[in-house]
Amino acid sequence: MGPVQNMKSSLKLVVHASRKESLCCDAGWKALAQEYGEISSCPQDYGLQLYPHPRYCDQFYKCENGTLTLESCENGLLFDGKGSVHNFCNYHWAVDCKDRTYELEKADRSESAYCPYLFGIFPISSGCETGYYRCAYGEAEIAECEKGLAYDERIHACNWPDLLIDENGCDPERVVGFTCPDPDSLPKGSLVQTFLPYPRYAVPGDCKRLITCVNGYPRLLTCGEYEAFNEYSLSCDSIDNVPNCK
């Protein structure tokens, strides 16, 4: 029930099984680059190994069963050994290149009106949107945020709409579809009042979610797997204890 929608889950990025065998770059990509420099042959004869190019952030060396190739990331992507958006490369905004250099050229707008780069995640508009463009090879498709969230360009992910009021004019009540009651209007001693300053409410017709109010703005939360919202406790509970939830 975290505030930011996980993009890896949302976008269903492919994680190559062979990536587990690679020798890059979690703790010491810079040391690897300095150690190997510009590689002319593969240090190992079997398996898959990846090595950062010592100078260019958009290139890397790939050794596959002893065969060496110099690989280049697609437009909009850079190499850090951690991403697997395409061919082991990651979105450029997610990569810390250190002292490696790169050039990012905007894609030809005639190829796609929605993709500044051939690969990337981009806002649909400058306003409050509950989705975003996901671009691959210059082709854009709309990806929807999880229900109750809106796209936050600052983090390239979906976020609570009340955190985007000043950023892009988001209206949390419109996005969530709920208006938080005035706390002073809650019946004294009621169960909902005991959760102040974050009162909870049921979502009509949706027993797997609940609404909590934060600073007067609604947030839509989702119960965990095999759980449902119990209106008698105003909490997520085992689905076995919520017999009317299917």
ZATOR-666039 format. One record per residue (C-alpha): residue number from 1; residue in three letters; x, y, z. Coordinates in steps of 0.02 Angstrom, whole numbers, plus 50000, padded with zeros to 5 digits. Each point is the difference from the previous one (the first is absolute). Example, Ala and Ser with C-alpha at 12.3 -4.5 7.8 and 13.67 -1.06 7.14 Angstrom:
2
resi/resn/xx/yy/zz
1/ALA/50615/49775/50390
2/SER/50069/50172/49967
// end
This chain:
246
resi/resn/xx/yy/zz
1/MET/50000/50000/50000
2/GLY/50146/50118/49968
3/PRO/49975/50172/49928
4/VAL/50092/49974/49837
5/GLN/49947/49874/49872
6/ASN/50146/49887/49961
7/MET/50043/50029/49818
8/LYS/50085/49834/49978
9/SER/49835/49917/50046
10/SER/49895/50126/49905
11/LEU/50098/49990/49840
12/LYS/50036/49815/50011
13/LEU/50181/50024/49950
14/VAL/50086/49843/49940
15/VAL/50140/49938/50111
16/HIS/50110/49885/49898
17/ALA/50041/49837/50088
18/SER/50177/50011/49933
19/ARG/50022/50165/50092
20/LYS/50029/49902/50160
21/GLU/50163/49934/49929
22/SER/50072/50169/49951
23/LEU/50148/50079/50086
24/CYS/49938/50178/50006
25/CYS/49979/50131/50080
26/ASP/49918/50009/50170
27/ALA/50144/50046/50114
28/GLY/50147/50037/49888
29/TRP/49961/50041/49820
30/LYS/50131/50138/50004
31/ALA/50131/49881/50066
32/LEU/49954/49875/49865
33/ALA/50016/50133/49866
34/GLN/50170/50052/50066
35/GLU/50057/49821/50019
36/TYR/49948/49940/49827
37/GLY/50006/50163/49902
38/GLU/49956/49974/49819
39/ILE/49979/49812/49992
40/SER/50074/49909/49851
41/SER/49955/49822/50052
42/CYS/49885/49915/50123
43/PRO/50077/49957/50169
44/GLN/49888/49845/50010
45/ASP/49954/49870/49871
46/TYR/49827/49956/50064
47/GLY/49845/50089/50061
48/LEU/49948/50180/49982
49/GLN/50101/50146/50067
50/LEU/49970/50186/49980
51/TYR/50131/50135/50020
52/PRO/49975/50189/49996
53/HIS/50092/50097/49867
54/PRO/50134/50102/50088
55/ARG/49951/50163/49913
56/TYR/49825/49990/49927
57/CYS/49844/49976/50104
58/ASP/49895/49945/49851
59/GLN/50116/49855/49956
60/PHE/50054/49840/50085
61/TYR/50092/49839/49964
62/LYS/49907/49836/49994
63/CYS/50086/49833/50011
64/GLU/49891/49851/49958
65/ASN/50085/49831/50005
66/GLY/50165/50083/49959
67/THR/49936/50107/49857
68/LEU/50031/50186/50025
69/THR/49887/50135/49931
70/LEU/49994/50187/50029
71/GLU/49818/50044/50032
72/SER/49913/50169/49988
73/CYS/49845/50049/50095
74/GLU/49848/50057/49903
75/ASN/49950/50183/49994
76/GLY/49945/50056/50173
77/LEU/50091/49861/50092
78/LEU/50167/49987/50090
79/PHE/50097/49857/50077
80/ASP/50023/49972/50186
81/GLY/49988/49811/50010
82/LYS/49843/50012/50106
83/GLY/49864/50039/49875
84/SER/49917/49881/49880
85/VAL/49887/50113/49901
86/HIS/50081/49943/49838
87/ASN/50163/49908/49967
88/PHE/50060/50023/50180
89/CYS/49980/50189/49989
90/ASN/49899/50112/50115
91/TYR/49901/50162/49983
92/HIS/50125/50143/49992
93/TRP/49928/50090/50151
94/ALA/50028/49846/50108
95/VAL/50185/49983/49960
96/ASP/50145/50079/50093
97/CYS/50138/50006/49869
98/LYS/50133/50069/50118
99/ASP/50136/50065/49884
100/ARG/49944/49903/49846
101/THR/49934/50112/49861
102/TYR/49851/49984/49886
103/GLU/49895/50097/49876
104/LEU/49811/49992/50000
105/GLU/49920/50059/49840
106/LYS/49813/50027/49993
107/ALA/49910/49882/49883
108/ASP/49933/50060/49834
109/ARG/49829/50071/50043
110/SER/49934/49937/49835
111/GLU/50026/49823/50064
112/SER/49895/50026/50156
113/ALA/49906/50150/50065
114/TYR/50001/49929/50176
115/CYS/50177/49933/50022
116/PRO/50140/50128/50025
117/TYR/50117/49850/50001
118/LEU/49973/49831/49919
119/PHE/49999/49920/50172
120/GLY/49930/50082/50155
121/ILE/49856/50044/50114
122/PHE/49916/50167/49966
123/PRO/49852/50101/50063
124/ILE/49841/50007/49897
125/SER/49982/50185/50037
126/SER/50058/50132/50123
127/GLY/49840/49976/50101
128/CYS/49940/49867/50119
129/GLU/49994/49832/49911
130/THR/49965/49825/50064
131/GLY/50111/49924/49866
132/TYR/50159/50033/49901
133/TYR/50082/49958/49835
134/ARG/50117/49851/49996
135/CYS/50108/50006/49844
136/ALA/50096/49859/49918
137/TYR/50081/50018/49829
138/GLY/49911/50167/49984
139/GLU/49828/49923/50017
140/ALA/49895/50065/50144
141/GLU/49869/49908/50100
142/ILE/49901/50067/50146
143/ALA/50035/49915/50166
144/GLU/49873/50027/50138
145/CYS/50047/50039/50179
146/GLU/49931/49891/50136
147/LYS/49826/50059/50046
148/GLY/50006/50154/50111
149/LEU/50174/50057/49944
150/ALA/50060/50130/49875
151/TYR/50160/50016/49900
152/ASP/50142/50098/50081
153/GLU/50130/50056/49873
154/ARG/50124/50041/50140
155/ILE/50021/49817/50044
156/HIS/49943/49923/49835
157/ALA/49871/49899/50095
158/CYS/49822/50008/50063
159/ASN/49970/50086/50166
160/TRP/49866/50059/50120
161/PRO/49903/50141/49914
162/ASP/50003/50108/50158
163/LEU/50189/50011/49978
164/LEU/49974/50073/49825
165/ILE/49881/50143/50039
166/ASP/50136/50132/49982
167/GLU/50096/49904/49868
168/ASN/49866/49980/49867
169/GLY/49836/50051/50080
170/CYS/49939/49827/50045
171/ASP/49830/49988/50084
172/PRO/50010/49852/50119
173/GLU/49811/49995/50021
174/ARG/49977/49980/49813
175/VAL/50137/49870/49981
176/VAL/49944/49895/50149
177/GLY/49815/50037/49982
178/PHE/49974/50043/50183
179/THR/49985/50154/50108
180/CYS/50067/49988/50177
181/PRO/49873/50051/50132
182/ASP/50043/50139/50120
183/PRO/50081/49914/50151
184/ASP/49894/50107/50116
185/SER/49844/49924/49922
186/LEU/50045/49822/50048
187/PRO/49893/49925/50140
188/LYS/50092/50006/50165
189/GLY/50059/49830/50056
190/SER/49970/49923/49829
191/LEU/50121/49873/49929
192/VAL/50050/50114/49857
193/GLN/50044/50137/50124
194/THR/50123/49887/50089
195/PHE/50108/50002/49843
196/LEU/50021/50189/50001
197/PRO/50100/50089/49934
198/TYR/49989/49870/49861
199/PRO/49818/49942/49998
200/ARG/49955/49849/49894
201/TYR/49850/49965/49890
202/ALA/49934/49856/49897
203/VAL/49998/50009/49811
204/PRO/49824/49963/49937
205/GLY/50001/49845/49891
206/ASP/50184/49962/50028
207/CYS/50040/49893/50151
208/LYS/50186/49987/49958
209/ARG/50034/50185/50027
210/LEU/49975/50137/50128
211/ILE/50016/50188/50006
212/THR/50101/50094/50129
213/CYS/50004/50188/50015
214/VAL/50167/50088/50018
215/ASN/49995/50186/50038
216/GLY/49822/50001/49937
217/TYR/50038/49915/49834
218/PRO/49949/49823/49953
219/ARG/50122/49860/49961
220/LEU/49945/49834/49929
221/LEU/50087/49851/50080
222/THR/49998/49819/49947
223/CYS/49999/49856/50123
224/GLY/50130/49865/49984
225/GLU/49981/49832/49915
226/TYR/49867/49891/50080
227/GLU/49937/50150/50096
228/ALA/49843/50107/49992
229/PHE/49935/50156/50087
230/ASN/49904/49958/50157
231/GLU/49870/50136/50032
232/TYR/49984/49946/50182
233/SER/50183/50038/50037
234/LEU/50032/50124/49858
235/SER/50158/49901/49963
236/CYS/50063/49873/49876
237/ASP/49963/49826/50064
238/SER/50013/49821/49942
239/ILE/49876/49977/49860
240/ASP/49931/49853/50099
241/ASN/49936/50126/50127
242/VAL/49910/50101/49866
243/PRO/49877/49871/49931
244/ASN/49909/50121/49886
245/CYS/50159/50042/49903
246/LYS/50030/49899/49844
// end
